[in-house]
Amino acid sequence: MGKQIETSRGLISIIEPSSELISELKQLLKFGLYDFGESNPSAKYGFVMQCEHEEVICLKQQPVEVESGRMNEMFQIQHLMICEAYTEFVKANLPGAYLATPYIINKADDKVEVGVAHFIFPDPNFNYSQSEIGKSVGIELYDEYLGRGATTMFMEFHSCYNNAFENTGFSKISYIGIDVRRRNELLKLAMFFMVLRDKIICLRANLREDTDPAWAIFANHQITEVTHLSSVPMEVT
C-alpha cells in the first residue's frame, strides 16, 4: 500500500503519476514537463515556465493592496480557497490542466499585492463551447493568449472560487481586475496543487501533510486520492 495522509476528515491516498498522466501533461503544458530522472534529489520533474525569452502566460487576478504585515494571512487564505474551489472544479471534468496559485508583488509604502495567478492549459482538441459552462459563457476574452477554451475554464474555476468563500464563511477578498501577465512579472508563487481533468495533483516535493490544512479540505469533500507529481518550476533553453 502506498502512502496515506490521515486528516481530521479522513484518509487520502497519495498515488504515483501514471505514464498516461505524465504524457497528457507534457502535451498540454506550454513548454512541457521535464523528467529529471535521478539527477535531481529534490524533485522528479521540472514544470517548465520559460524557454529562452518566452514565458508561460497567466491571468493575474489583482486584489486591493494591503499592508505588508497581512501578506502571509492573505497568501494562506487564497491558497485554502483555491483548494476548496478545486473540490468543486474537478466535478466539471473539463479536459485540460489548471494551476491556480497565490502570488505576491511588493508595492510602495510597505504595501503588497497578494492575488491569484491562473495558469490555464486547455486541450486543443476539445470543443469547450459544447460544455455546460461553455454554452453559458459565449465569450473568448482570454483564448487569444492562453489557448482556445481558456476563458471557459477560467469562468468555471472563478465560479467555484467565489463559492468557496461562501461555503467556508471566509470574508471575500476585494479583487479589482484580471490582467494577462508573464510568469516573471509575479514575485512569489505557491505552486502547491493543480487539476488535470478530474484529478487533483500535488506539485510539492514535500507533501507537508502535517502543516497544510488543504489536506483536510480535500478529505472533507470526499477526495480520497491525490496524485503526487514532485516538481519544481524551471527554465530551459
mmCIF file of the C-alpha atoms, coordinates in Angstrom:
data_MODEL
# 
_entry.id   MODEL 
# 
loop_
_atom_site.group_PDB 
_atom_site.id 
_atom_site.type_symbol 
_atom_site.label_atom_id 
_atom_site.label_alt_id 
_atom_site.label_comp_id 
_atom_site.label_asym_id 
_atom_site.label_entity_id 
_atom_site.label_seq_id 
_atom_site.pdbx_PDB_ins_code 
_atom_site.Cartn_x 
_atom_site.Cartn_y 
_atom_site.Cartn_z 
_atom_site.occupancy 
_atom_site.B_iso_or_equiv 
_atom_site.pdbx_formal_charge 
_atom_site.auth_seq_id 
_atom_site.auth_comp_id 
_atom_site.auth_asym_id 
_atom_site.auth_atom_id 
_atom_site.pdbx_PDB_model_num 
ATOM 1   C CA . MET A 1 1   ? 0.000   0.000  0.000   1.00 0.00 ? 1   MET A CA 1 
ATOM 2   C CA . GLY A 1 2   ? 1.256   3.486  -0.876  1.00 0.00 ? 2   GLY A CA 1 
ATOM 3   C CA . LYS A 1 3   ? 1.428   6.473  1.411   1.00 0.00 ? 3   LYS A CA 1 
ATOM 4   C CA . GLN A 1 4   ? -1.724  7.677  3.123   1.00 0.00 ? 4   GLN A CA 1 
ATOM 5   C CA . ILE A 1 5   ? -2.356  11.021 4.781   1.00 0.00 ? 5   ILE A CA 1 
ATOM 6   C CA . GLU A 1 6   ? -4.563  10.964 7.843   1.00 0.00 ? 6   GLU A CA 1 
ATOM 7   C CA . THR A 1 7   ? -6.659  14.083 8.397   1.00 0.00 ? 7   THR A CA 1 
ATOM 8   C CA . SER A 1 8   ? -9.401  15.003 10.833  1.00 0.00 ? 8   SER A CA 1 
ATOM 9   C CA . ARG A 1 9   ? -11.836 14.358 7.976   1.00 0.00 ? 9   ARG A CA 1 
ATOM 10  C CA . GLY A 1 10  ? -10.499 11.027 6.750   1.00 0.00 ? 10  GLY A CA 1 
ATOM 11  C CA . LEU A 1 11  ? -7.699  9.369  4.808   1.00 0.00 ? 11  LEU A CA 1 
ATOM 12  C CA . ILE A 1 12  ? -6.218  10.466 1.498   1.00 0.00 ? 12  ILE A CA 1 
ATOM 13  C CA . SER A 1 13  ? -4.162  8.039  -0.570  1.00 0.00 ? 13  SER A CA 1 
ATOM 14  C CA . ILE A 1 14  ? -1.119  9.508  -2.288  1.00 0.00 ? 14  ILE A CA 1 
ATOM 15  C CA . ILE A 1 15  ? -0.615  7.860  -5.662  1.00 0.00 ? 15  ILE A CA 1 
ATOM 16  C CA . GLU A 1 16  ? 2.204   7.960  -8.169  1.00 0.00 ? 16  GLU A CA 1 
ATOM 17  C CA . PRO A 1 17  ? 1.506   9.655  -11.517 1.00 0.00 ? 17  PRO A CA 1 
ATOM 18  C CA . SER A 1 18  ? 0.649   7.200  -14.284 1.00 0.00 ? 18  SER A CA 1 
ATOM 19  C CA . SER A 1 19  ? 2.524   7.259  -17.576 1.00 0.00 ? 19  SER A CA 1 
ATOM 20  C CA . GLU A 1 20  ? -0.722  8.425  -19.214 1.00 0.00 ? 20  GLU A CA 1 
ATOM 21  C CA . LEU A 1 21  ? -0.980  11.385 -16.851 1.00 0.00 ? 21  LEU A CA 1 
ATOM 22  C CA . ILE A 1 22  ? 2.644   12.386 -17.471 1.00 0.00 ? 22  ILE A CA 1 
ATOM 23  C CA . SER A 1 23  ? 2.139   12.102 -21.206 1.00 0.00 ? 23  SER A CA 1 
ATOM 24  C CA . GLU A 1 24  ? -1.019  14.216 -21.100 1.00 0.00 ? 24  GLU A CA 1 
ATOM 25  C CA . LEU A 1 25  ? 0.668   16.961 -19.071 1.00 0.00 ? 25  LEU A CA 1 
ATOM 26  C CA . LYS A 1 26  ? 3.639   17.022 -21.423 1.00 0.00 ? 26  LYS A CA 1 
ATOM 27  C CA . GLN A 1 27  ? 1.221   17.601 -24.288 1.00 0.00 ? 27  GLN A CA 1 
ATOM 28  C CA . LEU A 1 28  ? -0.864  20.250 -22.512 1.00 0.00 ? 28  LEU A CA 1 
ATOM 29  C CA . LEU A 1 29  ? 1.751   22.426 -20.796 1.00 0.00 ? 29  LEU A CA 1 
ATOM 30  C CA . LYS A 1 30  ? 3.137   25.194 -22.998 1.00 0.00 ? 30  LYS A CA 1 
ATOM 31  C CA . PHE A 1 31  ? 6.763   24.063 -22.627 1.00 0.00 ? 31  PHE A CA 1 
ATOM 32  C CA . GLY A 1 32  ? 6.108   20.583 -21.309 1.00 0.00 ? 32  GLY A CA 1 
ATOM 33  C CA . LEU A 1 33  ? 7.286   18.684 -18.265 1.00 0.00 ? 33  LEU A CA 1 
ATOM 34  C CA . TYR A 1 34  ? 10.947  17.804 -17.819 1.00 0.00 ? 34  TYR A CA 1 
ATOM 35  C CA . ASP A 1 35  ? 11.847  14.426 -16.325 1.00 0.00 ? 35  ASP A CA 1 
ATOM 36  C CA . PHE A 1 36  ? 14.943  14.755 -14.133 1.00 0.00 ? 36  PHE A CA 1 
ATOM 37  C CA . GLY A 1 37  ? 15.322  11.005 -13.696 1.00 0.00 ? 37  GLY A CA 1 
ATOM 38  C CA . GLU A 1 38  ? 17.816  10.520 -10.882 1.00 0.00 ? 38  GLU A CA 1 
ATOM 39  C CA . SER A 1 39  ? 19.675  13.793 -11.478 1.00 0.00 ? 39  SER A CA 1 
ATOM 40  C CA . ASN A 1 40  ? 17.626  15.950 -9.077  1.00 0.00 ? 40  ASN A CA 1 
ATOM 41  C CA . PRO A 1 41  ? 17.291  14.689 -5.486  1.00 0.00 ? 41  PRO A CA 1 
ATOM 42  C CA . SER A 1 42  ? 14.666  17.304 -4.523  1.00 0.00 ? 42  SER A CA 1 
ATOM 43  C CA . ALA A 1 43  ? 12.093  16.739 -7.274  1.00 0.00 ? 43  ALA A CA 1 
ATOM 44  C CA . LYS A 1 44  ? 11.334  14.265 -10.050 1.00 0.00 ? 44  LYS A CA 1 
ATOM 45  C CA . TYR A 1 45  ? 10.009  16.726 -12.614 1.00 0.00 ? 45  TYR A CA 1 
ATOM 46  C CA . GLY A 1 46  ? 10.571  20.247 -13.843 1.00 0.00 ? 46  GLY A CA 1 
ATOM 47  C CA . PHE A 1 47  ? 7.470   22.318 -14.544 1.00 0.00 ? 47  PHE A CA 1 
ATOM 48  C CA . VAL A 1 48  ? 8.838   24.418 -17.407 1.00 0.00 ? 48  VAL A CA 1 
ATOM 49  C CA . MET A 1 49  ? 7.817   28.057 -17.068 1.00 0.00 ? 49  MET A CA 1 
ATOM 50  C CA . GLN A 1 50  ? 10.223  29.641 -19.536 1.00 0.00 ? 50  GLN A CA 1 
ATOM 51  C CA . CYS A 1 51  ? 12.050  28.687 -22.725 1.00 0.00 ? 51  CYS A CA 1 
ATOM 52  C CA . GLU A 1 52  ? 14.742  31.167 -23.743 1.00 0.00 ? 52  GLU A CA 1 
ATOM 53  C CA . HIS A 1 53  ? 12.968  34.566 -23.621 1.00 0.00 ? 53  HIS A CA 1 
ATOM 54  C CA . GLU A 1 54  ? 9.442   33.197 -23.933 1.00 0.00 ? 54  GLU A CA 1 
ATOM 55  C CA . GLU A 1 55  ? 7.450   32.668 -20.738 1.00 0.00 ? 55  GLU A CA 1 
ATOM 56  C CA . VAL A 1 56  ? 4.253   30.951 -19.736 1.00 0.00 ? 56  VAL A CA 1 
ATOM 57  C CA . ILE A 1 57  ? 1.354   33.409 -19.688 1.00 0.00 ? 57  ILE A CA 1 
ATOM 58  C CA . CYS A 1 58  ? -1.200  33.600 -16.890 1.00 0.00 ? 58  CYS A CA 1 
ATOM 59  C CA . LEU A 1 59  ? -4.219  35.577 -15.771 1.00 0.00 ? 59  LEU A CA 1 
ATOM 60  C CA . LYS A 1 60  ? -3.465  37.786 -12.780 1.00 0.00 ? 60  LYS A CA 1 
ATOM 61  C CA . GLN A 1 61  ? -6.457  38.298 -10.513 1.00 0.00 ? 61  GLN A CA 1 
ATOM 62  C CA . GLN A 1 62  ? -5.442  41.527 -8.816  1.00 0.00 ? 62  GLN A CA 1 
ATOM 63  C CA . PRO A 1 63  ? -6.664  42.473 -5.335  1.00 0.00 ? 63  PRO A CA 1 
ATOM 64  C CA . VAL A 1 64  ? -6.623  45.731 -3.426  1.00 0.00 ? 64  VAL A CA 1 
ATOM 65  C CA . GLU A 1 65  ? -3.170  46.338 -1.921  1.00 0.00 ? 65  GLU A CA 1 
ATOM 66  C CA . VAL A 1 66  ? -2.737  45.619 1.797   1.00 0.00 ? 66  VAL A CA 1 
ATOM 67  C CA . GLU A 1 67  ? -0.142  46.373 4.466   1.00 0.00 ? 67  GLU A CA 1 
ATOM 68  C CA . SER A 1 68  ? 2.857   44.022 4.278   1.00 0.00 ? 68  SER A CA 1 
ATOM 69  C CA . GLY A 1 69  ? 2.014   42.687 7.740   1.00 0.00 ? 69  GLY A CA 1 
ATOM 70  C CA . ARG A 1 70  ? -1.040  40.983 6.233   1.00 0.00 ? 70  ARG A CA 1 
ATOM 71  C CA . MET A 1 71  ? 0.919   39.288 3.446   1.00 0.00 ? 71  MET A CA 1 
ATOM 72  C CA . ASN A 1 72  ? 1.086   35.778 4.947   1.00 0.00 ? 72  ASN A CA 1 
ATOM 73  C CA . GLU A 1 73  ? -2.545  35.876 6.040   1.00 0.00 ? 73  GLU A CA 1 
ATOM 74  C CA . MET A 1 74  ? -3.760  36.854 2.566   1.00 0.00 ? 74  MET A CA 1 
ATOM 75  C CA . PHE A 1 75  ? -1.473  34.307 0.939   1.00 0.00 ? 75  PHE A CA 1 
ATOM 76  C CA . GLN A 1 76  ? -2.789  31.473 3.115   1.00 0.00 ? 76  GLN A CA 1 
ATOM 77  C CA . ILE A 1 77  ? -6.461  32.395 2.723   1.00 0.00 ? 77  ILE A CA 1 
ATOM 78  C CA . GLN A 1 78  ? -6.203  32.376 -1.062  1.00 0.00 ? 78  GLN A CA 1 
ATOM 79  C CA . HIS A 1 79  ? -4.272  29.101 -1.051  1.00 0.00 ? 79  HIS A CA 1 
ATOM 80  C CA . LEU A 1 80  ? -7.011  27.438 1.004   1.00 0.00 ? 80  LEU A CA 1 
ATOM 81  C CA . MET A 1 81  ? -9.829  28.923 -1.071  1.00 0.00 ? 81  MET A CA 1 
ATOM 82  C CA . ILE A 1 82  ? -8.135  27.660 -4.232  1.00 0.00 ? 82  ILE A CA 1 
ATOM 83  C CA . CYS A 1 83  ? -8.068  24.162 -2.743  1.00 0.00 ? 83  CYS A CA 1 
ATOM 84  C CA . GLU A 1 84  ? -11.710 24.492 -1.695  1.00 0.00 ? 84  GLU A CA 1 
ATOM 85  C CA . ALA A 1 85  ? -12.558 25.577 -5.253  1.00 0.00 ? 85  ALA A CA 1 
ATOM 86  C CA . TYR A 1 86  ? -10.674 22.612 -6.725  1.00 0.00 ? 86  TYR A CA 1 
ATOM 87  C CA . THR A 1 87  ? -13.003 20.193 -4.930  1.00 0.00 ? 87  THR A CA 1 
ATOM 88  C CA . GLU A 1 88  ? -15.897 21.621 -6.959  1.00 0.00 ? 88  GLU A CA 1 
ATOM 89  C CA . PHE A 1 89  ? -13.932 22.352 -10.139 1.00 0.00 ? 89  PHE A CA 1 
ATOM 90  C CA . VAL A 1 90  ? -12.939 18.697 -10.623 1.00 0.00 ? 90  VAL A CA 1 
ATOM 91  C CA . LYS A 1 91  ? -16.620 17.761 -10.866 1.00 0.00 ? 91  LYS A CA 1 
ATOM 92  C CA . ALA A 1 92  ? -16.828 19.618 -14.188 1.00 0.00 ? 92  ALA A CA 1 
ATOM 93  C CA . ASN A 1 93  ? -14.146 17.219 -15.514 1.00 0.00 ? 93  ASN A CA 1 
ATOM 94  C CA . LEU A 1 94  ? -13.044 19.694 -18.172 1.00 0.00 ? 94  LEU A CA 1 
ATOM 95  C CA . PRO A 1 95  ? -10.240 18.452 -20.432 1.00 0.00 ? 95  PRO A CA 1 
ATOM 96  C CA . GLY A 1 96  ? -7.056  20.384 -19.782 1.00 0.00 ? 96  GLY A CA 1 
ATOM 97  C CA . ALA A 1 97  ? -4.919  21.411 -16.824 1.00 0.00 ? 97  ALA A CA 1 
ATOM 98  C CA . TYR A 1 98  ? -5.465  24.255 -14.355 1.00 0.00 ? 98  TYR A CA 1 
ATOM 99  C CA . LEU A 1 99  ? -2.964  25.698 -11.901 1.00 0.00 ? 99  LEU A CA 1 
ATOM 100 C CA . ALA A 1 100 ? -4.209  28.471 -9.621  1.00 0.00 ? 100 ALA A CA 1 
ATOM 101 C CA . THR A 1 101 ? -1.662  29.886 -7.204  1.00 0.00 ? 101 THR A CA 1 
ATOM 102 C CA . PRO A 1 102 ? -1.379  32.854 -4.850  1.00 0.00 ? 102 PRO A CA 1 
ATOM 103 C CA . TYR A 1 103 ? 1.251   35.381 -5.881  1.00 0.00 ? 103 TYR A CA 1 
ATOM 104 C CA . ILE A 1 104 ? 2.997   38.329 -4.213  1.00 0.00 ? 104 ILE A CA 1 
ATOM 105 C CA . ILE A 1 105 ? 4.164   41.637 -5.690  1.00 0.00 ? 105 ILE A CA 1 
ATOM 106 C CA . ASN A 1 106 ? 5.823   44.207 -3.438  1.00 0.00 ? 106 ASN A CA 1 
ATOM 107 C CA . LYS A 1 107 ? 4.453   47.749 -3.728  1.00 0.00 ? 107 LYS A CA 1 
ATOM 108 C CA . ALA A 1 108 ? 5.482   51.168 -2.457  1.00 0.00 ? 108 ALA A CA 1 
ATOM 109 C CA . ASP A 1 109 ? 4.911   52.424 1.098   1.00 0.00 ? 109 ASP A CA 1 
ATOM 110 C CA . ASP A 1 110 ? 5.207   48.987 2.694   1.00 0.00 ? 110 ASP A CA 1 
ATOM 111 C CA . LYS A 1 111 ? 2.212   47.640 0.747   1.00 0.00 ? 111 LYS A CA 1 
ATOM 112 C CA . VAL A 1 112 ? 1.875   44.297 -1.042  1.00 0.00 ? 112 VAL A CA 1 
ATOM 113 C CA . GLU A 1 113 ? -0.350  42.892 -3.746  1.00 0.00 ? 113 GLU A CA 1 
ATOM 114 C CA . VAL A 1 114 ? -1.336  39.316 -2.856  1.00 0.00 ? 114 VAL A CA 1 
ATOM 115 C CA . GLY A 1 115 ? -3.609  37.866 -5.524  1.00 0.00 ? 115 GLY A CA 1 
ATOM 116 C CA . VAL A 1 116 ? -4.222  34.753 -7.597  1.00 0.00 ? 116 VAL A CA 1 
ATOM 117 C CA . ALA A 1 117 ? -2.406  33.736 -10.781 1.00 0.00 ? 117 ALA A CA 1 
ATOM 118 C CA . HIS A 1 118 ? -4.256  31.376 -13.119 1.00 0.00 ? 118 HIS A CA 1 
ATOM 119 C CA . PHE A 1 119 ? -2.139  29.187 -15.397 1.00 0.00 ? 119 PHE A CA 1 
ATOM 120 C CA . ILE A 1 120 ? -4.564  27.560 -17.816 1.00 0.00 ? 120 ILE A CA 1 
ATOM 121 C CA . PHE A 1 121 ? -3.738  24.836 -20.320 1.00 0.00 ? 121 PHE A CA 1 
ATOM 122 C CA . PRO A 1 122 ? -6.837  23.874 -22.350 1.00 0.00 ? 122 PRO A CA 1 
ATOM 123 C CA . ASP A 1 123 ? -6.999  20.765 -24.506 1.00 0.00 ? 123 ASP A CA 1 
ATOM 124 C CA . PRO A 1 124 ? -6.760  21.992 -28.119 1.00 0.00 ? 124 PRO A CA 1 
ATOM 125 C CA . ASN A 1 125 ? -8.788  19.008 -29.321 1.00 0.00 ? 125 ASN A CA 1 
ATOM 126 C CA . PHE A 1 126 ? -11.824 19.693 -27.123 1.00 0.00 ? 126 PHE A CA 1 
ATOM 127 C CA . ASN A 1 127 ? -14.736 21.938 -28.115 1.00 0.00 ? 127 ASN A CA 1 
ATOM 128 C CA . TYR A 1 128 ? -15.326 23.878 -24.898 1.00 0.00 ? 128 TYR A CA 1 
ATOM 129 C CA . SER A 1 129 ? -18.286 25.719 -26.375 1.00 0.00 ? 129 SER A CA 1 
ATOM 130 C CA . GLN A 1 130 ? -20.250 22.470 -26.096 1.00 0.00 ? 130 GLN A CA 1 
ATOM 131 C CA . SER A 1 131 ? -19.548 22.068 -22.369 1.00 0.00 ? 131 SER A CA 1 
ATOM 132 C CA . GLU A 1 132 ? -22.192 23.175 -19.882 1.00 0.00 ? 132 GLU A CA 1 
ATOM 133 C CA . ILE A 1 133 ? -20.220 26.225 -18.768 1.00 0.00 ? 133 ILE A CA 1 
ATOM 134 C CA . GLY A 1 134 ? -19.095 26.939 -22.345 1.00 0.00 ? 134 GLY A CA 1 
ATOM 135 C CA . LYS A 1 135 ? -22.690 27.263 -23.536 1.00 0.00 ? 135 LYS A CA 1 
ATOM 136 C CA . SER A 1 136 ? -23.363 29.936 -20.919 1.00 0.00 ? 136 SER A CA 1 
ATOM 137 C CA . VAL A 1 137 ? -20.064 31.829 -21.294 1.00 0.00 ? 137 VAL A CA 1 
ATOM 138 C CA . GLY A 1 138 ? -20.226 32.530 -25.009 1.00 0.00 ? 138 GLY A CA 1 
ATOM 139 C CA . ILE A 1 139 ? -17.080 34.705 -24.921 1.00 0.00 ? 139 ILE A CA 1 
ATOM 140 C CA . GLU A 1 140 ? -13.409 34.150 -25.644 1.00 0.00 ? 140 GLU A CA 1 
ATOM 141 C CA . LEU A 1 141 ? -11.737 37.001 -23.753 1.00 0.00 ? 141 LEU A CA 1 
ATOM 142 C CA . TYR A 1 142 ? -8.512  35.183 -22.913 1.00 0.00 ? 142 TYR A CA 1 
ATOM 143 C CA . ASP A 1 143 ? -8.343  32.450 -25.550 1.00 0.00 ? 143 ASP A CA 1 
ATOM 144 C CA . GLU A 1 144 ? -6.009  34.521 -27.728 1.00 0.00 ? 144 GLU A CA 1 
ATOM 145 C CA . TYR A 1 145 ? -3.355  34.469 -25.008 1.00 0.00 ? 145 TYR A CA 1 
ATOM 146 C CA . LEU A 1 146 ? -3.915  31.115 -23.281 1.00 0.00 ? 146 LEU A CA 1 
ATOM 147 C CA . GLY A 1 147 ? -5.469  28.910 -25.940 1.00 0.00 ? 147 GLY A CA 1 
ATOM 148 C CA . ARG A 1 148 ? -8.958  28.079 -27.158 1.00 0.00 ? 148 ARG A CA 1 
ATOM 149 C CA . GLY A 1 149 ? -11.094 27.131 -24.185 1.00 0.00 ? 149 GLY A CA 1 
ATOM 150 C CA . ALA A 1 150 ? -9.080  29.017 -21.558 1.00 0.00 ? 150 ALA A CA 1 
ATOM 151 C CA . THR A 1 151 ? -11.874 31.528 -20.970 1.00 0.00 ? 151 THR A CA 1 
ATOM 152 C CA . THR A 1 152 ? -14.369 28.736 -20.345 1.00 0.00 ? 152 THR A CA 1 
ATOM 153 C CA . MET A 1 153 ? -12.021 27.025 -17.894 1.00 0.00 ? 153 MET A CA 1 
ATOM 154 C CA . PHE A 1 154 ? -11.360 30.292 -16.086 1.00 0.00 ? 154 PHE A CA 1 
ATOM 155 C CA . MET A 1 155 ? -15.058 31.126 -15.768 1.00 0.00 ? 155 MET A CA 1 
ATOM 156 C CA . GLU A 1 156 ? -15.765 27.657 -14.362 1.00 0.00 ? 156 GLU A CA 1 
ATOM 157 C CA . PHE A 1 157 ? -12.975 27.980 -11.811 1.00 0.00 ? 157 PHE A CA 1 
ATOM 158 C CA . HIS A 1 158 ? -13.945 31.561 -10.973 1.00 0.00 ? 158 HIS A CA 1 
ATOM 159 C CA . SER A 1 159 ? -17.461 30.395 -10.096 1.00 0.00 ? 159 SER A CA 1 
ATOM 160 C CA . CYS A 1 160 ? -16.056 27.629 -7.875  1.00 0.00 ? 160 CYS A CA 1 
ATOM 161 C CA . TYR A 1 161 ? -13.669 30.104 -6.240  1.00 0.00 ? 161 TYR A CA 1 
ATOM 162 C CA . ASN A 1 162 ? -16.468 32.512 -5.373  1.00 0.00 ? 162 ASN A CA 1 
ATOM 163 C CA . ASN A 1 163 ? -18.488 29.619 -3.961  1.00 0.00 ? 163 ASN A CA 1 
ATOM 164 C CA . ALA A 1 164 ? -15.508 28.635 -1.800  1.00 0.00 ? 164 ALA A CA 1 
ATOM 165 C CA . PHE A 1 165 ? -15.741 31.879 0.189   1.00 0.00 ? 165 PHE A CA 1 
ATOM 166 C CA . GLU A 1 166 ? -19.481 31.484 0.626   1.00 0.00 ? 166 GLU A CA 1 
ATOM 167 C CA . ASN A 1 167 ? -19.253 27.832 1.651   1.00 0.00 ? 167 ASN A CA 1 
ATOM 168 C CA . THR A 1 168 ? -16.491 28.362 4.203   1.00 0.00 ? 168 THR A CA 1 
ATOM 169 C CA . GLY A 1 169 ? -17.563 31.694 5.653   1.00 0.00 ? 169 GLY A CA 1 
ATOM 170 C CA . PHE A 1 170 ? -14.280 33.444 4.842   1.00 0.00 ? 170 PHE A CA 1 
ATOM 171 C CA . SER A 1 171 ? -14.689 37.125 4.047   1.00 0.00 ? 171 SER A CA 1 
ATOM 172 C CA . LYS A 1 172 ? -14.449 37.708 0.317   1.00 0.00 ? 172 LYS A CA 1 
ATOM 173 C CA . ILE A 1 173 ? -11.289 39.380 -0.905  1.00 0.00 ? 173 ILE A CA 1 
ATOM 174 C CA . SER A 1 174 ? -11.702 42.565 -2.934  1.00 0.00 ? 174 SER A CA 1 
ATOM 175 C CA . TYR A 1 175 ? -10.348 41.993 -6.432  1.00 0.00 ? 175 TYR A CA 1 
ATOM 176 C CA . ILE A 1 176 ? -10.119 44.910 -8.844  1.00 0.00 ? 176 ILE A CA 1 
ATOM 177 C CA . GLY A 1 177 ? -9.292  43.312 -12.181 1.00 0.00 ? 177 GLY A CA 1 
ATOM 178 C CA . ILE A 1 178 ? -7.990  40.499 -14.366 1.00 0.00 ? 178 ILE A CA 1 
ATOM 179 C CA . ASP A 1 179 ? -4.850  41.080 -16.440 1.00 0.00 ? 179 ASP A CA 1 
ATOM 180 C CA . VAL A 1 180 ? -2.742  38.938 -18.766 1.00 0.00 ? 180 VAL A CA 1 
ATOM 181 C CA . ARG A 1 181 ? 0.803   38.652 -17.418 1.00 0.00 ? 181 ARG A CA 1 
ATOM 182 C CA . ARG A 1 182 ? 4.072   36.788 -17.940 1.00 0.00 ? 182 ARG A CA 1 
ATOM 183 C CA . ARG A 1 183 ? 5.166   34.472 -15.147 1.00 0.00 ? 183 ARG A CA 1 
ATOM 184 C CA . ASN A 1 184 ? 8.227   36.576 -14.243 1.00 0.00 ? 184 ASN A CA 1 
ATOM 185 C CA . GLU A 1 185 ? 6.073   39.627 -13.612 1.00 0.00 ? 185 GLU A CA 1 
ATOM 186 C CA . LEU A 1 186 ? 4.947   37.906 -10.406 1.00 0.00 ? 186 LEU A CA 1 
ATOM 187 C CA . LEU A 1 187 ? 7.309   37.608 -7.461  1.00 0.00 ? 187 LEU A CA 1 
ATOM 188 C CA . LYS A 1 188 ? 6.368   34.586 -5.390  1.00 0.00 ? 188 LYS A CA 1 
ATOM 189 C CA . LEU A 1 189 ? 4.078   31.728 -6.400  1.00 0.00 ? 189 LEU A CA 1 
ATOM 190 C CA . ALA A 1 190 ? 2.649   28.853 -4.368  1.00 0.00 ? 190 ALA A CA 1 
ATOM 191 C CA . MET A 1 191 ? 2.702   26.031 -6.904  1.00 0.00 ? 191 MET A CA 1 
ATOM 192 C CA . PHE A 1 192 ? 1.224   23.550 -4.448  1.00 0.00 ? 192 PHE A CA 1 
ATOM 193 C CA . PHE A 1 193 ? -1.719  21.900 -6.228  1.00 0.00 ? 193 PHE A CA 1 
ATOM 194 C CA . MET A 1 194 ? -3.194  21.773 -9.726  1.00 0.00 ? 194 MET A CA 1 
ATOM 195 C CA . VAL A 1 195 ? -6.017  19.977 -11.512 1.00 0.00 ? 195 VAL A CA 1 
ATOM 196 C CA . LEU A 1 196 ? -5.933  17.730 -14.569 1.00 0.00 ? 196 LEU A CA 1 
ATOM 197 C CA . ARG A 1 197 ? -9.463  16.881 -15.690 1.00 0.00 ? 197 ARG A CA 1 
ATOM 198 C CA . ASP A 1 198 ? -10.976 15.311 -12.551 1.00 0.00 ? 198 ASP A CA 1 
ATOM 199 C CA . LYS A 1 199 ? -7.700  14.704 -10.704 1.00 0.00 ? 199 LYS A CA 1 
ATOM 200 C CA . ILE A 1 200 ? -6.065  16.862 -8.044  1.00 0.00 ? 200 ILE A CA 1 
ATOM 201 C CA . ILE A 1 201 ? -2.266  16.840 -8.259  1.00 0.00 ? 201 ILE A CA 1 
ATOM 202 C CA . CYS A 1 202 ? 0.171   17.887 -5.546  1.00 0.00 ? 202 CYS A CA 1 
ATOM 203 C CA . LEU A 1 203 ? 3.212   19.544 -7.126  1.00 0.00 ? 203 LEU A CA 1 
ATOM 204 C CA . ARG A 1 204 ? 5.218   19.924 -3.927  1.00 0.00 ? 204 ARG A CA 1 
ATOM 205 C CA . ALA A 1 205 ? 8.387   17.925 -3.410  1.00 0.00 ? 205 ALA A CA 1 
ATOM 206 C CA . ASN A 1 206 ? 7.409   17.785 0.281   1.00 0.00 ? 206 ASN A CA 1 
ATOM 207 C CA . LEU A 1 207 ? 3.744   16.950 0.897   1.00 0.00 ? 207 LEU A CA 1 
ATOM 208 C CA . ARG A 1 208 ? 3.585   18.938 4.171   1.00 0.00 ? 208 ARG A CA 1 
ATOM 209 C CA . GLU A 1 209 ? 0.791   16.705 5.375   1.00 0.00 ? 209 GLU A CA 1 
ATOM 210 C CA . ASP A 1 210 ? 1.202   17.880 8.981   1.00 0.00 ? 210 ASP A CA 1 
ATOM 211 C CA . THR A 1 211 ? 1.146   21.618 8.304   1.00 0.00 ? 211 THR A CA 1 
ATOM 212 C CA . ASP A 1 212 ? -1.168  22.290 5.352   1.00 0.00 ? 212 ASP A CA 1 
ATOM 213 C CA . PRO A 1 213 ? -4.934  22.426 6.124   1.00 0.00 ? 213 PRO A CA 1 
ATOM 214 C CA . ALA A 1 214 ? -5.588  21.801 2.426   1.00 0.00 ? 214 ALA A CA 1 
ATOM 215 C CA . TRP A 1 215 ? -5.454  18.054 3.039   1.00 0.00 ? 215 TRP A CA 1 
ATOM 216 C CA . ALA A 1 216 ? -8.372  18.291 5.480   1.00 0.00 ? 216 ALA A CA 1 
ATOM 217 C CA . ILE A 1 217 ? -10.273 20.386 2.923   1.00 0.00 ? 217 ILE A CA 1 
ATOM 218 C CA . PHE A 1 218 ? -9.866  17.676 0.302   1.00 0.00 ? 218 PHE A CA 1 
ATOM 219 C CA . ALA A 1 219 ? -10.887 14.901 2.703   1.00 0.00 ? 219 ALA A CA 1 
ATOM 220 C CA . ASN A 1 220 ? -13.910 16.924 3.828   1.00 0.00 ? 220 ASN A CA 1 
ATOM 221 C CA . HIS A 1 221 ? -15.146 16.841 0.219   1.00 0.00 ? 221 HIS A CA 1 
ATOM 222 C CA . GLN A 1 222 ? -14.583 13.104 -0.173  1.00 0.00 ? 222 GLN A CA 1 
ATOM 223 C CA . ILE A 1 223 ? -11.409 13.486 -2.215  1.00 0.00 ? 223 ILE A CA 1 
ATOM 224 C CA . THR A 1 224 ? -9.769  10.138 -1.430  1.00 0.00 ? 224 THR A CA 1 
ATOM 225 C CA . GLU A 1 225 ? -6.829  10.211 -3.860  1.00 0.00 ? 225 GLU A CA 1 
ATOM 226 C CA . VAL A 1 226 ? -4.265  12.874 -4.763  1.00 0.00 ? 226 VAL A CA 1 
ATOM 227 C CA . THR A 1 227 ? -1.509  12.316 -7.311  1.00 0.00 ? 227 THR A CA 1 
ATOM 228 C CA . HIS A 1 228 ? 1.957   13.371 -6.175  1.00 0.00 ? 228 HIS A CA 1 
ATOM 229 C CA . LEU A 1 229 ? 3.934   14.936 -9.016  1.00 0.00 ? 229 LEU A CA 1 
ATOM 230 C CA . SER A 1 230 ? 7.073   16.130 -7.236  1.00 0.00 ? 230 SER A CA 1 
ATOM 231 C CA . SER A 1 231 ? 8.027   19.238 -9.249  1.00 0.00 ? 231 SER A CA 1 
ATOM 232 C CA . VAL A 1 232 ? 9.960   22.484 -9.321  1.00 0.00 ? 232 VAL A CA 1 
ATOM 233 C CA . PRO A 1 233 ? 9.491   25.427 -11.705 1.00 0.00 ? 233 PRO A CA 1 
ATOM 234 C CA . MET A 1 234 ? 12.316  25.709 -14.223 1.00 0.00 ? 234 MET A CA 1 
ATOM 235 C CA . GLU A 1 235 ? 13.644  27.389 -17.342 1.00 0.00 ? 235 GLU A CA 1 
ATOM 236 C CA . VAL A 1 236 ? 15.046  25.628 -20.403 1.00 0.00 ? 236 VAL A CA 1 
ATOM 237 C CA . THR A 1 237 ? 16.967  26.669 -23.475 1.00 0.00 ? 237 THR A CA 1 
# 
